[in-house]
Amino acid sequence: MRTSVATFSTHKDGGAAADYEDAAASNPSVPDDDEVPGEQITVAVADGASESLLAGRWARLLVEEFSQAEPLTDGSAFAAIAIRAAKRWRGVYTTYVDERLAGGRPIRWYEEPGLARGAYATLLVAHFTESGGWNAAALGDSCLFQVRDNHLHAAFPLQSDADFSIRPDLLGSRDPDAELIAERATLISGVWEQGDQFFLCTDALAAWFLAAHASGEAPWAVLGDLGTDAGPGNFDSWVTGLRINGRMRNDDVTLVRVHMW
């Protein structure tokens, strides 16, 4: 399978890199734009909900679990992986508490209710095979876009920038409801052809992509050129420019680009 993967990310303006709460992972993991070995690849992106504590750690745990999973065939399979990730949350929480103690900053009483509620994130995972098939599953508003012959071929799970809301569906780290997760998860499958590009984006970038497409632009052109001499330069600076111009919401931004040669 002649495929390459590249990942780009940046944190909110006004924040620090340590505050970045998105996550991305691929399996197998390869350097940006190197050819992917083997006959398949799984890619996942997650967007930690800033209103919850430890959202970034939960997002990282989710992409780790889902990128290692078998292709998802239905909502129940999606829910099973989410439940498996949630079972590991206690270890993540304990590690965080220990880190705070070691750093002389024990958990304060006013943090305890938030920690007890757990962390939340959106999740999108996509699986590509050498035979030309792909499938994806999502919960929330992280999006996948398939581009072929300079046209948007598929958008999933949202179709328009108007579809985004301030309360997307989220995966929680504590006491998840498998039946509810299975009900809310959405799935899609398709085929890819040589030359296709896929863009997996967290919500701020996904909303910009769909708005730009609706305005007659080809947002995939600039995303396809990222990291090349023809590109817009530094990813952080490019995103900051869109924010300054009011074209992108100030949020953590993550992009995984998958190119089928």
C-alpha positions as CSV (number, residue, x, y, z in Angstrom):
1,M,0.0,0.0,0.0
2,R,1.7,3.3,-1.1
3,T,0.5,5.6,1.6
4,S,2.0,8.4,3.6
5,V,0.8,10.2,6.8
6,A,1.7,13.5,8.3
7,T,0.5,15.2,11.5
8,F,0.3,18.9,12.2
9,S,-0.9,20.5,15.5
10,T,-0.8,23.7,17.5
11,H,-2.3,25.0,20.7
12,K,-4.6,27.9,21.4
13,D,-3.3,31.5,21.0
14,G,-2.6,32.9,24.4
15,G,-1.9,29.5,25.9
16,A,1.2,27.3,26.3
17,A,2.2,24.2,24.4
18,A,1.6,22.2,27.6
19,D,-2.0,23.2,27.5
20,Y,-2.7,21.5,24.2
21,E,-5.6,19.0,24.7
22,D,-6.0,17.4,21.2
23,A,-4.3,14.2,20.3
24,A,-3.5,12.1,17.3
25,A,-2.0,8.6,16.6
26,S,-1.4,6.2,13.8
27,N,-0.7,2.5,13.6
28,P,1.9,1.8,12.3
29,S,3.6,5.0,13.4
30,V,6.0,6.5,10.8
31,P,7.8,9.8,10.3
32,D,5.8,12.5,8.6
33,D,5.3,11.8,4.8
34,D,7.3,8.6,4.9
35,E,5.8,5.6,3.2
36,V,3.6,3.4,5.5
37,P,4.8,-0.2,5.7
38,G,2.4,-3.1,5.6
39,E,-1.1,-3.6,4.2
40,Q,-3.2,-1.3,6.4
41,I,-3.1,1.7,8.6
42,T,-5.4,3.1,11.4
43,V,-5.4,6.8,12.3
44,A,-7.2,8.5,15.2
45,V,-7.7,12.1,16.3
46,A,-9.4,13.3,19.5
47,D,-10.3,16.7,20.9
48,G,-10.2,17.0,24.7
49,A,-13.0,19.1,26.0
50,S,-11.4,22.1,27.8
51,E,-14.1,22.4,30.4
52,S,-13.1,19.0,31.8
53,L,-10.0,18.4,33.8
54,L,-7.2,16.2,32.3
55,A,-8.9,16.3,28.9
56,G,-5.6,16.1,27.1
57,R,-4.6,13.0,28.8
58,W,-8.0,11.4,28.0
59,A,-7.6,12.4,24.4
60,R,-4.2,10.8,24.2
61,L,-5.5,7.6,25.9
62,L,-8.4,7.4,23.4
63,V,-6.3,7.7,20.2
64,E,-3.8,5.1,21.6
65,E,-6.7,2.6,22.2
66,F,-8.5,3.3,19.0
67,S,-5.5,3.3,16.7
68,Q,-4.6,-0.2,18.0
69,A,-8.1,-1.5,17.5
70,E,-9.4,-3.7,14.7
71,P,-11.6,-2.0,12.1
72,L,-14.9,-1.0,13.6
73,T,-18.0,-2.6,12.1
74,D,-20.8,-1.1,14.2
75,G,-21.6,1.2,17.2
76,S,-21.2,-1.6,19.7
77,A,-17.6,-2.3,18.6
78,F,-16.9,1.4,18.9
79,A,-18.4,1.4,22.4
80,A,-16.3,-1.6,23.4
81,I,-13.1,0.2,22.7
82,A,-14.3,3.3,24.5
83,I,-15.1,1.2,27.6
84,R,-11.7,-0.4,27.4
85,A,-10.1,3.0,27.4
86,A,-12.2,4.1,30.3
87,K,-11.0,1.1,32.3
88,R,-7.4,2.4,32.0
89,W,-8.5,5.9,33.3
90,R,-7.9,5.0,36.9
91,G,-4.2,4.5,36.2
92,V,-4.0,7.8,34.4
93,Y,-5.7,9.6,37.2
94,T,-3.4,7.9,39.8
95,T,-0.3,8.9,37.9
96,Y,-1.5,12.5,37.8
97,V,-2.2,12.6,41.5
98,D,1.3,11.2,42.2
99,E,2.9,13.8,39.9
100,R,1.2,16.6,41.7
101,L,2.4,15.2,45.1
102,A,5.9,14.8,43.8
103,G,5.9,18.4,42.6
104,G,4.7,19.7,45.9
105,R,1.2,20.6,44.5
106,P,-1.2,18.1,46.0
107,I,-4.8,18.0,44.7
108,R,-6.8,20.8,46.3
109,W,-10.3,20.4,47.6
110,Y,-11.9,22.6,44.8
111,E,-10.3,20.4,42.1
112,E,-11.8,17.2,43.5
113,P,-15.4,17.6,42.0
114,G,-14.0,18.2,38.5
115,L,-11.6,15.2,38.7
116,A,-14.5,13.1,40.0
117,R,-16.6,13.9,36.9
118,G,-13.8,12.7,34.7
119,A,-12.5,13.9,31.3
120,Y,-14.3,14.3,28.0
121,A,-13.3,14.3,24.3
122,T,-14.5,13.8,20.8
123,L,-13.0,11.0,18.8
124,L,-12.6,10.1,15.1
125,V,-10.8,6.9,13.9
126,A,-10.2,5.8,10.3
127,H,-8.9,2.5,8.9
128,F,-7.4,2.1,5.4
129,T,-6.5,-1.2,3.7
130,E,-4.3,-2.1,0.7
131,S,-7.4,-3.6,-1.1
132,G,-8.7,0.0,-1.5
133,G,-11.3,0.1,1.2
134,W,-11.6,2.5,4.1
135,N,-14.0,2.9,7.0
136,A,-14.3,5.5,9.8
137,A,-16.2,5.9,13.1
138,A,-16.8,9.1,15.1
139,L,-18.4,10.5,18.1
140,G,-18.5,14.3,18.2
141,D,-17.4,16.9,15.7
142,S,-13.9,15.9,14.7
143,C,-14.1,15.3,10.9
144,L,-12.7,13.4,8.0
145,F,-12.6,14.7,4.4
146,Q,-11.8,12.6,1.3
147,V,-10.5,14.6,-1.7
148,R,-10.3,13.2,-5.2
149,D,-9.3,14.9,-8.4
150,N,-9.5,18.3,-6.7
151,H,-13.0,17.8,-5.4
152,L,-14.4,17.0,-2.0
153,H,-15.5,13.4,-2.4
154,A,-16.7,12.7,1.2
155,A,-17.2,14.6,4.4
156,F,-17.9,12.8,7.7
157,P,-19.6,13.0,10.1
158,L,-20.5,16.7,9.5
159,Q,-21.4,18.2,6.1
160,S,-21.5,21.9,6.8
161,D,-19.9,24.5,9.1
162,A,-23.4,25.2,10.3
163,D,-23.6,21.6,11.8
164,F,-21.1,22.5,14.5
165,S,-22.5,23.3,18.0
166,I,-21.1,24.3,21.3
167,R,-22.2,21.0,22.8
168,P,-21.0,18.1,20.6
169,D,-21.3,14.5,21.7
170,L,-18.4,13.5,23.9
171,L,-16.8,10.3,25.2
172,G,-16.4,10.4,29.0
173,S,-13.7,8.7,31.0
174,R,-15.8,7.8,34.0
175,D,-18.8,5.3,34.1
176,P,-19.4,5.3,30.3
177,D,-22.7,4.0,29.0
178,A,-22.0,1.5,26.3
179,E,-25.5,1.5,25.0
180,L,-25.5,5.3,24.7
181,I,-22.1,5.4,23.1
182,A,-23.2,2.8,20.5
183,E,-26.3,4.8,19.7
184,R,-24.4,8.1,19.3
185,A,-21.4,6.8,17.3
186,T,-21.6,7.2,13.5
187,L,-19.9,5.0,10.9
188,I,-19.0,5.3,7.3
189,S,-17.2,3.1,4.7
190,G,-15.9,3.8,1.2
191,V,-13.2,3.1,-1.3
192,W,-10.0,5.1,-2.1
193,E,-8.2,5.5,-5.3
194,Q,-4.6,6.3,-6.1
195,G,-4.1,10.1,-5.6
196,D,-6.8,10.4,-3.0
197,Q,-6.1,12.5,0.1
198,F,-7.8,12.2,3.5
199,F,-7.7,15.0,6.1
200,L,-8.7,14.2,9.7
201,C,-9.3,17.4,11.6
202,T,-10.4,18.5,15.0
203,D,-13.4,20.9,15.1
204,A,-11.8,24.3,14.6
205,L,-10.0,23.2,11.5
206,A,-12.9,21.1,10.2
207,A,-15.3,24.1,10.5
208,W,-12.8,26.3,8.6
209,F,-12.5,23.6,5.9
210,L,-16.2,23.3,5.4
211,A,-16.8,27.1,5.4
212,A,-14.0,27.6,2.9
213,H,-15.4,24.9,0.6
214,A,-18.9,26.4,0.8
215,S,-17.4,29.7,-0.3
216,G,-15.9,28.1,-3.4
217,E,-12.4,27.6,-2.1
218,A,-10.3,24.5,-2.2
219,P,-9.1,24.2,1.4
220,W,-7.5,20.8,0.6
221,A,-4.9,22.6,-1.6
222,V,-3.3,24.4,1.3
223,L,-3.6,21.4,3.6
224,G,-2.0,19.2,1.0
225,D,0.9,21.6,0.6
226,L,1.7,21.8,4.4
227,G,5.2,20.8,5.1
228,T,6.4,21.4,1.5
229,D,8.1,24.3,-0.2
230,A,4.8,25.1,-1.8
231,G,3.0,25.3,1.5
232,P,2.0,28.3,3.6
233,G,5.1,28.0,5.9
234,N,4.9,27.3,9.6
235,F,1.7,25.6,10.6
236,D,1.4,27.6,13.8
237,S,1.8,30.9,12.0
238,W,-0.7,29.9,9.3
239,V,-3.3,29.0,11.9
240,T,-2.7,32.2,13.8
241,G,-3.3,34.2,10.6
242,L,-6.7,32.5,10.1
243,R,-7.6,33.3,13.7
244,I,-6.6,36.9,13.4
245,N,-8.7,37.2,10.2
246,G,-11.7,35.7,12.0
247,R,-11.7,32.6,9.9
248,M,-10.9,30.1,12.5
249,R,-12.0,29.8,16.1
250,N,-9.2,30.0,18.7
251,D,-8.9,26.4,19.8
252,D,-6.3,23.6,19.7
253,V,-5.9,22.5,16.1
254,T,-4.9,19.0,14.9
255,L,-4.6,17.7,11.3
256,V,-3.7,14.2,10.1
257,R,-3.1,14.0,6.4
258,V,-3.2,10.6,4.7
259,H,-2.1,10.5,1.0
260,M,-2.7,7.5,-1.2
261,W,0.0,7.5,-3.9
